[in-house]
Amino acid sequence: MNNPDRNNSKPTLVEPRLLIPFIAVTSMFFLWGVPNDLTNPMVSAFKKIMPELSNFEAALVQLAFYGGYGTMAIPAALFIRKYSYKSGILLGLALYAAGALLFYPAATFEKFTFFLLSLYVLTFGLAFLETTANPFILALGDRRTATQRLNLSQAFNPVGSLTGMAIAQLVIIDALRSDDYTEQVYQALPVAEVALIRQQDLNIISNVYAGLGFMIIIVFVLILFVKIPGKAEKSELTLSQSFTTLLKNKRYYEGVIAQTFYVGTQIMCWTFIFQYVDNINSRLPEEEHLTATWYNMAAMVSFLCSRWICTWLFKYIRPAKLMLIFAIAGVAFTVGTVLLTGLAGLYCLVAISVTMSLMFPTIYGIALYDMGEEAKLGSAGLVMGIVGGALLPPLQGKILDWGGPGFNDVQVLGFIDEVNFSFVLPLIGLSVVAVYSYRSLHISDHNQR
C-alpha cells in the first residue's frame, strides 16, 4: 500500500481512492477509546461498591484490562501476518463484543474476579484492533506522511475516550448508590441493604458494558461490507528471522520500552486523578467538593486539542524533536503535581495530558519507520508495550496503601501526601520518553518531517 517517494511532489496524506478504508479503520481508534476511559473510573467505582477491596486490589482492574494487550498482541500480529488486516479487525471486534457482554453474568454472580476476566477478554479484541489498525494506517499512503497520518487517526481516539468518560460519570458514577455514602456509613448499613445496593450498582456497570457489546456487533456487520486493502502477503523473512531483525533494531526495541512507560504514565494520570481529587476534597467542606470526572474530562479535551495541533505542527517540526519538547514539559508539570497542593497541583496534573497527546502515535511512527511488511510483527511489540498500563497502576496503588486506606496517611519528607508522591511513577515514565526522544533525534531523514 505504500507509494514510492516522490521527491518532486508534495506527499498526499490520504489518497482519494483509499479514503473509505481510511475512515473505516480510523473509526476503530474511536471504538477502543471508549472502553479505555470508561474503565479508568471503574477502579474508584469498584472500590466504593466493594469497600473490602484494597487500593491495590481495585487497581487490578487496570492489570486485567491492559494485561489482555500483553497476552494477545503477538498472536494478533501472527494472525494478520497470515491472513489480512480486515480479518484482524473482524476478529478484534468479535472478541471486544464478547468481553463486553460477559459483564452481564459477572454482575449476576457479583464476583470481582469475573469482572476482571470480562475486561481481560474484552482487551483481547482491543489488542487485535490496535495491532491491526496502527500499521495499516502507517502503510496506507506515502511513507513521508506516515507519522502525520497516524497522528490524525489517533486524534479520534481521545474523542472515544471523552465519550467513555462521559458515560462513566453520567450513566454509572452519578447513578451509584454506594457513592452516596462514606465508607464507614456504607459498611454500617444493614447487611440486606448493602447487598441490595451492591447488586443494583453492579447491574448499572454491567448494563453499560453489555450495551457497548451490542453496539460493537452492529459495527462488525457494517465492516463486513467495507473493502479494506491488504491481503496476506508472504514475508521475505521467516518468523525467527523477523524477530531477530526487530531485536537488532535499536530504534524499535527502545521504542517498545518507551511505549511501555508512556502507556503506564497515561493510565496512572487518568486513573488516580480521582484519588488525587478525593484527597483535595478531604480538606474542603462538602459543598465545595470537586468532581474528579470533570477534571479528567478537561484533561482529555486538552489531550485531544493538543493532538490536533501536533498533527499540524509535524509539517514544520520533526516528530522526535517535538516529542522531546513535550516530554520535558510533562516532567515539569509532574513535578508540580507531586510538590504542589490543592488546585495548583490538580491543574498541573491536568496539564500533563497536553504534553502526552502526541506520544503514543509518535513513538509508534518512529519505531516502525520504513519497516515495510515487518511492521505487522513489529506492531505487536509496541501493542505489548500497552501492558505498562497493567503493571504501573497497581504499583501506584501500593504507594497509596503505604499508611492505610486513605490518601494522606503518610507524609513523605514531612510535607508530601502519599497520593501526591505516587505521581513519582509518571515522572519516571515521562523521563524515559524524553530520553527516547533525544536518542531518536539522529533520525535525520527529511521524510520524518
C-alpha positions as CSV (number, residue, x, y, z in Angstrom):
1,M,0.0,0.0,0.0
2,N,3.0,2.3,0.4
3,N,3.6,4.7,-2.5
4,P,7.1,5.3,-3.6
5,D,8.6,8.5,-2.5
6,R,8.2,11.3,-5.0
7,N,11.0,13.8,-4.4
8,N,9.4,16.4,-6.7
9,S,5.9,16.3,-5.5
10,K,4.2,17.1,-2.2
11,P,3.1,13.9,-0.5
12,T,-0.6,13.3,-0.1
13,L,-1.8,12.4,3.4
14,V,-4.6,10.1,2.2
15,E,-5.3,9.4,-1.5
16,P,-9.0,9.7,-2.5
17,R,-9.2,6.1,-3.6
18,L,-8.2,5.0,-0.1
19,L,-10.4,7.4,1.8
20,I,-13.2,4.9,2.6
21,P,-10.9,2.2,4.2
22,F,-9.0,5.0,5.9
23,I,-12.3,6.3,7.5
24,A,-13.4,2.7,8.4
25,V,-10.2,1.8,10.1
26,T,-9.9,5.3,11.8
27,S,-13.3,4.6,13.4
28,M,-11.6,1.7,15.2
29,F,-9.5,4.3,17.1
30,F,-12.7,5.8,18.4
31,L,-14.1,2.5,19.3
32,W,-11.2,1.3,21.5
33,G,-11.0,4.8,23.1
34,V,-14.5,4.3,24.7
35,P,-13.7,1.3,26.9
36,N,-10.2,2.7,27.7
37,D,-11.7,5.7,29.6
38,L,-14.9,4.1,30.6
39,T,-12.8,1.6,32.5
40,N,-10.4,4.1,34.3
41,P,-13.1,5.4,36.7
42,M,-14.1,1.8,37.5
43,V,-11.1,1.5,39.8
44,S,-12.7,4.0,42.1
45,A,-16.2,2.7,41.4
46,F,-15.4,-0.9,42.4
47,K,-13.6,0.3,45.5
48,K,-16.8,2.1,46.6
49,I,-19.2,-0.7,45.7
50,M,-16.8,-3.3,47.3
51,P,-15.1,-1.5,50.1
52,E,-13.4,-4.7,51.2
53,L,-11.0,-4.2,48.3
54,S,-7.7,-2.5,48.9
55,N,-6.4,0.2,46.6
56,F,-4.0,-2.4,45.1
57,E,-6.8,-4.9,44.5
58,A,-9.1,-2.2,42.9
59,A,-6.2,-1.3,40.6
60,L,-6.2,-4.8,39.3
61,V,-8.9,-3.6,37.0
62,Q,-6.1,-2.0,35.0
63,L,-4.0,-5.1,35.3
64,A,-6.8,-7.2,33.8
65,F,-7.7,-4.5,31.1
66,Y,-4.2,-3.8,29.9
67,G,-2.9,-7.3,30.6
68,G,-5.0,-8.5,27.7
69,Y,-2.9,-6.4,25.4
70,G,0.3,-8.1,26.5
71,T,-1.3,-11.6,26.2
72,M,-2.8,-11.1,22.7
73,A,-0.5,-8.7,20.9
74,I,1.8,-11.3,19.3
75,P,-1.0,-13.8,18.4
76,A,-2.8,-10.9,16.8
77,A,0.3,-9.9,14.8
78,L,0.8,-13.5,13.6
79,F,-2.9,-13.7,12.6
80,I,-2.8,-10.6,10.4
81,R,0.6,-11.7,9.1
82,K,-1.0,-14.9,7.9
83,Y,-4.4,-13.6,6.8
84,S,-5.3,-9.9,6.3
85,Y,-5.9,-6.6,8.0
86,K,-9.7,-7.0,7.6
87,S,-9.7,-10.4,9.2
88,G,-7.8,-9.0,12.2
89,I,-10.3,-6.2,12.6
90,L,-13.3,-8.5,12.4
91,L,-11.8,-10.9,15.0
92,G,-10.9,-8.0,17.2
93,L,-14.5,-6.7,17.1
94,A,-15.9,-10.2,17.9
95,L,-13.6,-10.5,21.0
96,Y,-14.4,-6.9,22.0
97,A,-18.2,-7.7,21.9
98,A,-17.8,-11.0,23.7
99,G,-15.8,-9.4,26.6
100,A,-18.3,-6.6,27.0
101,L,-21.3,-9.0,27.0
102,L,-19.6,-11.1,29.8
103,F,-20.3,-8.2,32.2
104,Y,-23.9,-9.4,32.4
105,P,-23.2,-12.7,34.1
106,A,-20.4,-11.1,36.1
107,A,-22.9,-8.8,37.7
108,T,-25.2,-11.7,38.3
109,F,-22.6,-13.7,40.3
110,E,-21.2,-10.5,42.0
111,K,-17.6,-11.7,41.7
112,F,-14.9,-9.2,41.2
113,T,-12.7,-11.8,39.5
114,F,-15.4,-12.4,36.9
115,F,-15.4,-8.7,36.1
116,L,-11.6,-8.9,35.7
117,L,-12.0,-11.8,33.4
118,S,-14.5,-9.9,31.3
119,L,-12.2,-7.0,30.9
120,Y,-9.3,-9.4,30.1
121,V,-11.3,-10.9,27.2
122,L,-12.5,-7.5,26.0
123,T,-9.0,-6.3,25.6
124,F,-8.1,-9.4,23.6
125,G,-10.3,-7.7,21.0
126,L,-8.7,-4.3,21.5
127,A,-5.2,-5.9,21.1
128,F,-6.3,-7.2,17.7
129,L,-7.7,-3.8,16.7
130,E,-4.6,-1.9,17.7
131,T,-2.2,-4.4,16.3
132,T,-4.1,-4.2,13.0
133,A,-5.1,-0.5,12.7
134,N,-1.8,1.2,13.6
135,P,0.4,-0.4,10.9
136,F,-2.4,-0.3,8.4
137,I,-2.7,3.5,8.7
138,L,1.1,3.8,8.5
139,A,1.1,1.8,5.3
140,L,-1.9,3.4,3.8
141,G,-0.1,6.0,1.7
142,D,3.2,7.8,1.3
143,R,5.8,6.9,4.0
144,R,6.7,10.6,4.2
145,T,3.3,11.4,5.8
146,A,3.1,8.1,7.8
147,T,3.6,9.6,11.3
148,Q,1.3,12.5,10.5
149,R,-1.3,10.2,9.1
150,L,-1.2,8.0,12.2
151,N,-1.5,11.1,14.5
152,L,-4.6,12.1,12.5
153,S,-6.2,8.7,13.0
154,Q,-5.1,8.7,16.7
155,A,-6.8,12.1,17.2
156,F,-10.1,10.3,17.1
157,N,-9.1,8.0,19.9
158,P,-9.5,10.7,22.6
159,V,-12.9,11.5,21.2
160,G,-13.9,7.9,22.1
161,S,-12.1,8.4,25.4
162,L,-14.2,11.5,26.1
163,T,-17.3,9.5,25.3
164,G,-16.2,6.8,27.7
165,M,-15.6,9.4,30.4
166,A,-19.0,11.0,29.9
167,I,-20.7,7.6,30.1
168,A,-18.8,6.7,33.2
169,Q,-19.8,9.9,35.0
170,L,-23.3,10.5,33.8
171,V,-24.6,6.9,33.4
172,I,-22.5,5.0,36.0
173,I,-20.9,7.1,38.8
174,D,-23.9,9.5,39.2
175,A,-26.2,6.5,39.5
176,L,-24.2,4.5,42.0
177,R,-26.0,4.4,45.4
178,S,-22.8,3.3,47.1
179,D,-21.2,6.6,46.1
180,D,-23.8,8.4,48.3
181,Y,-22.2,7.1,51.5
182,T,-18.9,7.4,53.2
183,E,-17.1,4.1,53.5
184,Q,-17.8,4.0,57.2
185,V,-21.6,4.7,56.8
186,Y,-21.8,2.2,53.9
187,Q,-20.3,-0.6,55.9
188,A,-22.6,0.2,58.9
189,L,-25.8,-0.3,56.9
190,P,-27.8,-3.4,57.4
191,V,-26.4,-6.4,55.6
192,A,-29.5,-6.8,53.4
193,E,-29.5,-3.2,52.3
194,V,-25.8,-3.4,51.5
195,A,-26.4,-6.5,49.4
196,L,-29.3,-4.7,47.5
197,I,-27.2,-1.6,46.8
198,R,-24.3,-3.8,45.7
199,Q,-26.4,-5.7,43.2
200,Q,-28.0,-2.6,41.8
201,D,-24.7,-0.8,41.4
202,L,-23.1,-3.8,39.7
203,N,-26.1,-4.1,37.4
204,I,-25.6,-0.4,36.4
205,I,-22.0,-1.2,35.4
206,S,-22.9,-4.4,33.5
207,N,-25.7,-2.8,31.6
208,V,-23.4,-0.2,30.2
209,Y,-20.8,-2.7,29.0
210,A,-23.4,-5.1,27.6
211,G,-24.9,-2.2,25.7
212,L,-21.4,-1.4,24.3
213,G,-21.1,-5.0,23.3
214,F,-24.4,-4.9,21.2
215,M,-23.2,-1.7,19.5
216,I,-19.9,-3.5,18.5
217,I,-21.9,-6.3,17.0
218,I,-23.6,-3.8,14.7
219,V,-20.2,-2.3,13.7
220,F,-18.9,-5.9,13.0
221,V,-21.8,-6.3,10.5
222,L,-21.0,-3.0,8.8
223,I,-17.3,-3.7,8.5
224,L,-18.1,-6.9,6.6
225,F,-19.3,-4.8,3.7
226,V,-16.3,-2.5,3.6
227,K,-13.4,-3.3,1.2
228,I,-10.2,-3.0,3.1
229,P,-6.9,-3.4,1.1
230,G,-4.1,-5.5,2.4
231,K,-4.3,-9.2,1.7
232,A,-2.0,-11.7,3.3
233,E,1.5,-11.2,1.9
234,K,4.2,-13.7,2.4
235,S,7.1,-12.1,4.2
236,E,10.6,-12.5,2.7
237,L,11.8,-13.4,6.1
238,T,10.9,-16.4,8.3
239,L,9.3,-15.7,11.7
240,S,12.5,-16.3,13.6
241,Q,14.4,-14.0,11.1
242,S,11.8,-11.3,11.6
243,F,12.2,-11.5,15.4
244,T,16.0,-11.3,15.1
245,T,15.7,-8.3,12.8
246,L,13.4,-6.5,15.2
247,L,15.7,-7.2,18.2
248,K,18.7,-5.8,16.3
249,N,16.8,-2.6,15.6
250,K,17.7,-0.3,18.5
251,R,15.2,2.4,17.4
252,Y,12.5,-0.3,17.6
253,Y,13.2,-2.0,20.9
254,E,13.9,1.2,22.7
255,G,10.5,2.4,21.3
256,V,8.8,-0.6,22.9
257,I,10.4,0.3,26.2
258,A,9.4,4.0,25.8
259,Q,5.8,2.9,24.8
260,T,5.6,0.7,28.0
261,F,6.5,3.6,30.3
262,Y,4.3,6.1,28.3
263,V,1.2,4.0,28.5
264,G,1.7,3.3,32.1
265,T,2.1,7.0,32.7
266,Q,-1.1,7.9,30.8
267,I,-3.2,5.3,32.6
268,M,-1.8,6.4,36.0
269,C,-2.6,10.0,35.4
270,W,-6.1,9.3,34.1
271,T,-6.9,6.7,36.8
272,F,-5.5,8.3,40.0
273,I,-6.8,11.8,39.3
274,F,-9.9,10.5,41.1
275,Q,-7.9,9.7,44.2
276,Y,-6.0,13.0,43.9
277,V,-9.3,14.9,43.9
278,D,-10.6,12.8,46.8
279,N,-7.6,13.9,48.8
280,I,-8.2,17.5,48.0
281,N,-11.9,17.1,48.9
282,S,-10.9,15.6,52.3
283,R,-9.8,19.1,53.3
284,L,-12.8,21.0,51.9
285,P,-16.3,21.4,53.2
286,E,-18.8,19.2,51.4
287,E,-20.5,22.0,49.5
288,E,-17.1,22.9,47.9
289,H,-16.1,19.3,46.8
290,L,-14.7,19.0,43.3
291,T,-16.0,16.4,40.8
292,A,-13.0,14.4,39.6
293,T,-14.6,13.3,36.3
294,W,-14.9,16.9,35.1
295,Y,-11.2,17.5,35.6
296,N,-10.5,14.1,34.0
297,M,-12.6,15.3,31.0
298,A,-10.7,18.6,31.0
299,A,-7.5,16.6,30.7
300,M,-8.9,14.6,27.8
301,V,-10.2,17.7,26.0
302,S,-6.7,19.3,26.4
303,F,-5.2,16.0,25.2
304,L,-7.5,16.0,22.1
305,C,-6.9,19.6,21.2
306,S,-3.1,19.2,21.6
307,R,-3.1,16.1,19.4
308,W,-4.8,18.0,16.6
309,I,-2.3,20.9,17.0
310,C,0.6,18.4,17.0
311,T,-0.7,16.8,13.8
312,W,-0.4,20.3,12.2
313,L,3.0,21.1,13.8
314,F,4.5,18.0,12.3
315,K,4.6,19.9,9.0
316,Y,7.2,22.1,10.5
317,I,8.9,20.2,13.4
318,R,10.4,16.7,13.3
319,P,8.4,14.3,15.4
320,A,11.3,13.3,17.7
321,K,12.1,17.0,18.4
322,L,8.5,17.9,19.2
323,M,8.1,14.9,21.4
324,L,11.3,15.8,23.3
325,I,9.9,19.3,24.0
326,F,6.6,18.0,25.2
327,A,8.2,15.3,27.3
328,I,10.4,17.9,29.2
329,A,7.2,20.0,29.7
330,G,5.5,16.9,31.0
331,V,8.3,16.2,33.5
332,A,7.9,19.8,34.8
333,F,4.1,19.5,35.2
334,T,4.6,16.2,37.0
335,V,7.0,17.7,39.5
336,G,4.3,20.3,40.2
337,T,1.7,17.6,40.7
338,V,3.9,16.0,43.3
339,L,5.1,19.1,45.2
340,L,2.1,21.4,45.0
341,T,-1.2,21.0,46.9
342,G,-4.8,21.8,46.2
343,L,-5.9,23.2,42.9
344,A,-2.4,24.2,41.8
345,G,-1.3,20.5,41.9
346,L,-4.5,19.4,40.2
347,Y,-4.0,21.9,37.4
348,C,-0.5,20.5,36.8
349,L,-2.0,17.0,36.7
350,V,-4.5,18.1,34.1
351,A,-1.7,19.9,32.1
352,I,0.3,16.6,31.8
353,S,-2.3,15.4,29.3
354,V,-1.4,18.3,26.9
355,T,2.2,17.0,26.8
356,M,1.2,13.3,26.4
357,S,-1.0,13.9,23.4
358,L,1.5,13.1,20.7
359,M,3.5,10.4,22.4
360,F,1.7,7.1,21.6
361,P,1.5,7.6,17.8
362,T,4.8,9.4,17.5
363,I,6.7,6.6,19.3
364,Y,4.8,4.1,17.1
365,G,5.8,6.0,13.9
366,I,9.5,6.4,14.9
367,A,9.9,2.8,16.0
368,L,8.2,1.3,12.9
369,Y,9.6,3.8,10.4
370,D,10.4,2.3,7.0
371,M,9.9,-1.3,8.2
372,G,7.5,-2.4,5.4
373,E,6.0,-5.8,5.9
374,E,7.8,-6.4,9.2
375,A,5.7,-3.6,10.7
376,K,2.9,-6.1,11.2
377,L,5.0,-8.1,13.7
378,G,6.8,-5.0,15.0
379,S,3.4,-3.6,15.8
380,A,2.8,-6.4,18.2
381,G,5.8,-5.4,20.4
382,L,4.5,-1.8,20.6
383,V,1.0,-3.0,21.4
384,M,2.5,-5.3,24.1
385,G,4.0,-2.1,25.5
386,I,0.5,-1.2,26.5
387,V,1.0,-3.7,29.3
388,G,2.6,-0.8,31.1
389,G,-0.9,0.2,31.8
390,A,-1.4,-3.1,33.6
391,L,1.9,-3.1,35.6
392,L,2.4,0.5,36.8
393,P,-1.1,1.5,38.2
394,P,-1.0,-1.4,40.8
395,L,2.4,-0.1,41.9
396,Q,0.9,3.4,42.3
397,G,-1.9,1.7,44.3
398,K,0.7,0.1,46.5
399,I,2.1,3.6,47.3
400,L,-1.4,4.7,48.2
401,D,-1.7,1.8,50.6
402,W,1.5,2.7,52.5
403,G,-0.2,4.2,55.5
404,G,-3.7,2.7,55.2
405,P,-6.8,3.1,53.1
406,G,-6.6,6.9,53.0
407,F,-4.6,9.1,50.6
408,N,-2.6,11.2,53.1
409,D,-1.9,8.6,55.8
410,V,1.8,9.1,55.2
411,Q,3.7,12.4,54.7
412,V,6.8,11.8,52.5
413,L,9.6,14.1,53.5
414,G,7.2,15.6,56.1
415,F,5.0,17.5,53.6
416,I,4.1,15.4,50.5
417,D,0.9,13.4,50.8
418,E,1.3,9.8,49.7
419,V,-1.2,10.3,46.8
420,N,1.0,13.3,45.5
421,F,4.2,11.3,46.0
422,S,2.7,8.4,44.0
423,F,3.0,10.5,40.9
424,V,6.8,10.0,41.0
425,L,6.0,6.9,38.8
426,P,4.5,9.1,36.0
427,L,7.6,11.3,36.4
428,I,9.8,8.4,35.7
429,G,7.7,7.4,32.7
430,L,7.9,10.8,31.1
431,S,11.6,10.9,31.7
432,V,12.0,7.6,29.8
433,V,10.0,9.1,26.8
434,A,12.3,12.2,26.9
435,V,15.4,10.1,26.7
436,Y,13.9,8.1,23.8
437,S,13.0,11.3,22.0
438,Y,16.5,12.6,22.4
439,R,18.1,9.4,21.2
440,S,15.8,9.5,18.2
441,L,16.9,12.9,17.1
442,H,19.7,11.3,14.9
443,I,16.9,10.1,12.5
444,S,17.7,12.9,10.1
445,D,15.6,11.6,7.2
446,H,13.5,14.5,5.9
447,N,10.6,12.1,5.4
448,Q,10.1,12.1,9.1
449,R,9.0,15.8,8.9
